[in-house]
């Protein structure tokens, strides 16, 4: 069941905009125990929502690493998104109309601060484990740097300590596709639908990579060489799927926030910021991930005091964390409940 909470206090972004009222949508699975030491907070990726069980199959289930019988699992939809939290389609109190392209710029640190404010409002002062994959890992790292004593454990999957030029270039290519749509900027919810579909298709190339496409999108035998290609229909289908559930304004807002990510900013650099983290940490890489490749994930693990490193062998690229549920559970179940805690 989805819940909505308006923060108890006005929220000011790093760029100086103040939201007199900022609402965050969230889901809770399970219950907080008497000791209040079983909260697991999941930070979602780019276009996901707060319903972890819906977008991360095989995780919020009995016997899995987000078992709701053991853990109180919480996930909040980030500001700027379009699944219940304040975003570009929300009404701007200054104009009584939706923000659309006027929605204030957010940084990844703003998003982490909003999550922290939500946790405080909900009376959560101790989090057993924070879990973040992809952009969710950005949020987790920023939040852990902001409030290191809040977290006992941290799970970082297919993510990074900062937005690399390579990742930013991928984002810019998607923004270019959206901006090339002649309807981009129009003050309506369905602006730049074609551009958004193209952006999603571009993004999927980096989420999956060549091995995954070659494994899953091979053409069947055809009577003519000019028959429609399976890979083409897949790209169009995935673009249409995103357009049916998302909007270009939220997409660009979150891409822009992605590009601001740098845990070392104003903290003495990345190495010093990572060295200050105190949560017991595991870093999980995907062998074929071309956005956050294993060598970069290994460096991230080395920079966090005492961090463990694990790698999932998968042909599904960055999206392997969504596809390889059994392998992920094999890694995270022992981490979440080490033998000495039983």
C-alpha positions as CSV (number, residue, x, y, z in Angstrom):
1,X,0.0,0.0,0.0
2,X,1.3,3.4,-0.9
3,X,1.6,6.2,1.7
4,X,2.1,9.9,1.3
5,X,3.9,12.2,3.7
6,X,4.4,15.9,3.5
7,X,7.7,16.9,5.2
8,X,7.2,18.7,8.5
9,X,9.3,21.6,7.5
10,X,10.0,23.6,4.3
11,X,12.7,22.1,2.2
12,X,15.4,24.2,0.6
13,X,17.5,22.8,-2.3
14,X,21.2,23.3,-2.7
15,X,20.4,25.8,-5.5
16,X,18.3,27.9,-3.1
17,X,14.7,27.0,-4.0
18,X,12.4,26.5,-1.1
19,X,9.5,24.1,-1.2
20,X,7.1,25.2,1.4
21,X,5.5,21.8,1.0
22,X,7.4,18.7,-0.2
23,X,5.5,15.4,-0.4
24,X,7.1,12.0,-0.7
25,X,5.3,8.7,-1.5
26,X,6.5,5.6,0.1
27,X,5.8,1.9,0.7
28,X,6.4,-0.2,3.9
29,X,6.6,-4.0,3.9
30,X,6.6,-5.7,7.2
31,X,6.6,-4.1,10.6
32,X,9.2,-2.4,12.8
33,X,10.0,-4.7,15.7
34,X,10.0,-3.7,19.4
35,X,13.7,-2.9,19.4
36,X,13.3,-0.8,16.2
37,X,16.4,-2.4,14.8
38,X,15.0,-4.2,11.7
39,X,14.5,-1.3,9.2
40,X,15.9,-1.9,5.8
41,X,15.7,1.2,3.5
42,X,15.7,0.6,-0.3
43,X,16.7,3.5,-2.6
44,X,15.3,3.0,-6.1
45,X,16.8,3.6,-9.5
46,X,16.1,6.0,-12.3
47,X,12.5,5.4,-13.3
48,X,11.3,3.0,-10.5
49,X,8.8,3.8,-7.8
50,X,8.4,3.1,-4.1
51,X,6.8,-0.4,-4.7
52,X,10.0,-2.5,-4.5
53,X,8.0,-5.8,-4.7
54,X,6.7,-4.6,-8.1
55,X,9.9,-3.6,-9.8
56,X,12.4,-5.9,-8.1
57,X,10.9,-9.4,-8.3
58,X,12.2,-12.1,-6.0
59,X,13.4,-9.8,-3.3
60,X,10.5,-8.8,-1.0
61,X,9.5,-12.4,-0.3
62,X,9.8,-15.0,2.5
63,X,13.3,-16.3,2.6
64,X,14.8,-13.6,0.4
65,X,17.1,-10.8,1.4
66,X,14.2,-8.3,1.8
67,X,12.0,-10.8,3.7
68,X,9.1,-8.8,5.1
69,X,8.6,-11.4,7.9
70,X,12.0,-10.4,9.2
71,X,12.6,-6.9,8.0
72,X,10.6,-3.7,7.9
73,X,11.4,-2.7,4.3
74,X,10.8,1.0,3.4
75,X,11.2,2.6,0.0
76,X,10.4,6.2,-0.9
77,X,9.8,7.6,-4.4
78,X,12.3,10.4,-4.9
79,X,11.4,14.0,-5.4
80,X,11.3,14.9,-9.1
81,X,9.8,11.6,-10.0
82,X,6.2,11.0,-11.0
83,X,4.9,8.2,-8.7
84,X,3.4,10.3,-5.9
85,X,6.3,12.5,-4.8
86,X,6.5,16.2,-5.6
87,X,7.7,16.5,-9.2
88,X,7.3,18.4,-12.5
89,X,3.6,17.5,-12.8
90,X,2.8,18.7,-9.3
91,X,1.1,22.1,-8.9
92,X,3.4,25.0,-8.4
93,X,1.9,27.0,-5.6
94,X,3.3,30.2,-7.1
95,X,1.3,29.8,-10.3
96,X,-1.5,27.3,-9.4
97,X,-0.4,25.3,-12.5
98,X,1.9,22.3,-12.9
99,X,5.6,23.1,-12.8
100,X,6.5,21.2,-16.0
101,X,9.8,22.7,-17.2
102,X,9.9,25.1,-14.3
103,X,10.5,22.4,-11.7
104,X,13.5,23.4,-9.6
105,X,16.8,21.6,-10.2
106,X,17.7,19.0,-7.7
107,X,21.0,17.5,-6.8
108,X,21.6,13.9,-5.6
109,X,22.4,15.4,-2.2
110,X,19.0,17.2,-2.2
111,X,17.4,13.8,-2.7
112,X,19.3,12.2,0.1
113,X,18.4,15.1,2.4
114,X,14.7,14.7,1.5
115,X,14.9,10.9,2.4
116,X,16.6,11.8,5.6
117,X,13.9,14.3,6.5
118,X,11.2,11.7,5.7
119,X,12.9,9.1,8.0
120,X,13.1,11.6,10.8
121,X,9.5,12.6,10.4
122,X,8.5,8.9,10.5
123,X,10.5,8.5,13.8
124,X,13.1,6.2,12.3
125,X,16.4,6.9,14.0
126,X,18.2,3.7,13.2
127,X,18.4,1.8,9.9
128,X,19.8,-1.7,9.9
129,X,20.7,-1.7,6.2
130,X,20.4,0.8,3.4
131,X,20.2,-0.9,-0.1
132,X,20.9,1.1,-3.2
133,X,21.3,-0.1,-6.8
134,X,22.3,2.1,-9.8
135,X,21.0,5.6,-9.0
136,X,19.7,4.2,-5.8
137,X,23.3,3.6,-4.8
138,X,24.1,7.3,-5.4
139,X,21.3,8.1,-2.9
140,X,22.6,5.5,-0.4
141,X,26.2,6.8,-0.6
142,X,25.1,10.5,-0.2
143,X,22.8,9.7,2.7
144,X,25.5,7.6,4.4
145,X,28.0,10.4,4.1
146,X,25.4,12.8,5.4
147,X,24.4,10.7,8.4
148,X,27.0,7.9,8.9
149,X,25.7,7.0,12.4
150,X,22.2,6.3,11.1
151,X,23.2,3.1,9.2
152,X,24.5,-0.2,10.5
153,X,25.0,-1.8,7.1
154,X,25.1,-0.7,3.5
155,X,24.5,-2.6,0.2
156,X,25.8,-0.9,-2.9
157,X,24.9,-2.6,-6.2
158,X,26.1,-1.5,-9.7
159,X,26.7,2.1,-8.7
160,X,29.5,4.6,-8.1
161,X,30.9,7.3,-5.8
162,X,30.4,9.9,-8.5
163,X,28.9,10.4,-11.9
164,X,31.7,9.6,-14.4
165,X,32.1,11.5,-17.7
166,X,31.0,8.3,-19.5
167,X,27.8,8.1,-17.5
168,X,27.1,11.8,-17.9
169,X,27.6,11.4,-21.7
170,X,25.0,8.6,-21.8
171,X,22.6,10.9,-19.9
172,X,23.3,13.9,-22.3
173,X,22.6,11.7,-25.3
174,X,19.2,10.8,-23.9
175,X,18.5,14.5,-23.1
176,X,19.4,15.4,-26.7
177,X,16.8,12.9,-27.9
178,X,14.2,14.5,-25.7
179,X,15.1,18.0,-26.7
180,X,15.0,17.1,-30.4
181,X,11.3,16.4,-30.0
182,X,9.5,19.5,-31.3
183,X,7.0,19.3,-28.4
184,X,9.6,19.4,-25.7
185,X,9.0,22.4,-23.5
186,X,5.2,22.5,-24.1
187,X,3.3,22.9,-20.9
188,X,1.5,19.6,-21.0
189,X,2.1,16.2,-19.4
190,X,2.6,14.4,-22.6
191,X,5.2,16.7,-24.1
192,X,8.1,15.0,-25.9
193,X,6.6,11.6,-25.9
194,X,8.6,10.5,-29.0
195,X,11.8,12.0,-27.6
196,X,11.3,10.1,-24.3
197,X,10.8,6.9,-26.2
198,X,14.0,7.4,-28.1
199,X,15.8,8.3,-24.9
200,X,14.7,5.1,-23.3
201,X,15.9,3.1,-26.3
202,X,19.3,4.8,-26.0
203,X,19.4,4.1,-22.3
204,X,18.6,0.4,-22.8
205,X,21.7,-0.1,-24.9
206,X,23.8,0.8,-21.9
207,X,21.6,-1.0,-19.4
208,X,21.9,-4.3,-21.3
209,X,24.9,-4.2,-23.6
210,X,25.8,-6.3,-26.6
211,X,25.9,-9.8,-25.0
212,X,22.4,-9.4,-23.6
213,X,20.9,-8.2,-26.9
214,X,22.7,-11.0,-28.9
215,X,21.4,-13.5,-26.4
216,X,17.7,-12.4,-26.3
217,X,17.0,-10.5,-29.5
218,X,18.2,-12.8,-32.2
219,X,15.9,-12.8,-35.3
220,X,14.0,-16.1,-35.9
221,X,14.3,-17.7,-39.3
222,X,12.6,-15.4,-41.8
223,X,11.3,-15.9,-45.3
224,X,12.7,-12.6,-46.4
225,X,15.9,-10.7,-45.4
226,X,13.9,-7.5,-45.0
227,X,11.5,-9.0,-42.4
228,X,11.1,-6.8,-39.2
229,X,14.0,-7.3,-36.8
230,X,13.3,-8.5,-33.3
231,X,15.8,-6.0,-31.9
232,X,14.0,-3.1,-33.6
233,X,10.6,-4.1,-32.2
234,X,12.1,-4.6,-28.8
235,X,13.6,-1.0,-28.7
236,X,10.2,0.5,-29.8
237,X,8.3,-1.6,-27.3
238,X,10.5,-0.6,-24.4
239,X,10.3,3.1,-25.5
240,X,6.5,2.8,-25.6
241,X,6.4,1.1,-22.2
242,X,8.2,4.0,-20.5
243,X,6.1,6.6,-22.2
244,X,3.0,4.9,-20.9
245,X,4.2,5.3,-17.3
246,X,6.6,8.2,-17.1
247,X,7.0,11.8,-18.5
248,X,9.8,13.6,-20.1
249,X,10.0,16.3,-17.5
250,X,10.6,13.9,-14.6
251,X,13.1,11.9,-16.8
252,X,15.2,15.0,-17.5
253,X,14.9,16.2,-13.8
254,X,16.3,12.9,-12.6
255,X,19.0,12.6,-15.3
256,X,20.2,16.1,-14.3
257,X,20.3,15.1,-10.6
258,X,22.2,12.0,-11.6
259,X,24.9,14.1,-13.2
260,X,25.5,16.1,-10.0
261,X,26.5,13.1,-8.0
262,X,29.9,13.4,-6.4
263,X,30.2,12.1,-2.8
264,X,33.5,14.0,-2.4
265,X,32.1,17.4,-3.2
266,X,32.7,19.7,-0.2
267,X,34.0,16.7,1.8
268,X,37.7,16.9,0.9
269,X,37.4,14.6,-2.1
270,X,36.1,11.2,-2.9
271,X,38.7,9.2,-1.1
272,X,38.2,11.1,2.1
273,X,34.4,11.0,1.9
274,X,34.4,7.2,1.3
275,X,37.0,6.7,4.1
276,X,34.6,8.4,6.5
277,X,31.8,5.9,6.0
278,X,31.2,3.7,9.0
279,X,28.5,1.3,7.9
280,X,29.5,-2.4,7.3
281,X,29.4,-2.5,3.5
282,X,29.2,-4.9,0.6
283,X,29.7,-3.7,-3.0
284,X,28.2,-5.9,-5.7
285,X,29.2,-5.6,-9.3
286,X,27.7,-7.1,-12.5
287,X,30.4,-8.7,-14.7
288,X,29.1,-7.3,-18.0
289,X,28.0,-3.8,-16.7
290,X,29.3,-1.1,-19.0
291,X,28.0,1.8,-17.0
292,X,29.6,0.8,-13.7
293,X,32.2,-1.8,-14.7
294,X,33.6,-4.3,-12.2
295,X,37.0,-2.6,-12.1
296,X,35.4,0.6,-10.9
297,X,33.2,-1.3,-8.4
298,X,36.4,-3.0,-7.0
299,X,38.0,0.5,-6.5
300,X,34.8,1.6,-4.7
301,X,35.0,-1.3,-2.3
302,X,38.7,-0.7,-1.6
303,X,38.0,2.9,-0.7
304,X,35.3,2.1,1.9
305,X,36.8,0.8,5.2
306,X,36.3,-2.9,5.6
307,X,34.0,-3.2,2.6
308,X,33.3,-6.6,1.0
309,X,33.3,-7.1,-2.7
310,X,31.2,-9.6,-4.7
311,X,30.5,-10.0,-8.4
312,X,27.6,-11.5,-10.3
313,X,28.5,-13.3,-13.5
314,X,25.8,-12.3,-15.9
315,X,25.3,-11.5,-19.6
316,X,22.5,-9.0,-18.8
317,X,24.7,-6.0,-18.2
318,X,23.7,-3.3,-15.7
319,X,20.2,-4.7,-15.6
320,X,21.7,-7.9,-14.1
321,X,20.7,-6.7,-10.7
322,X,17.1,-6.9,-11.7
323,X,17.4,-10.2,-13.6
324,X,19.7,-12.3,-11.5
325,X,17.6,-12.5,-8.4
326,X,18.8,-15.9,-7.2
327,X,22.5,-15.0,-7.5
328,X,21.9,-11.7,-5.7
329,X,20.1,-13.5,-2.9
330,X,22.9,-15.9,-2.5
331,X,25.3,-13.0,-1.9
332,X,23.0,-10.8,0.2
333,X,21.3,-13.3,2.5
334,X,24.5,-14.1,4.4
335,X,25.5,-10.4,4.5
336,X,22.2,-9.3,5.9
337,X,22.2,-12.1,8.5
338,X,25.8,-13.1,9.2
339,X,26.2,-16.3,11.3
340,X,27.4,-14.4,14.4
341,X,24.1,-12.5,14.5
342,X,21.9,-15.6,14.8
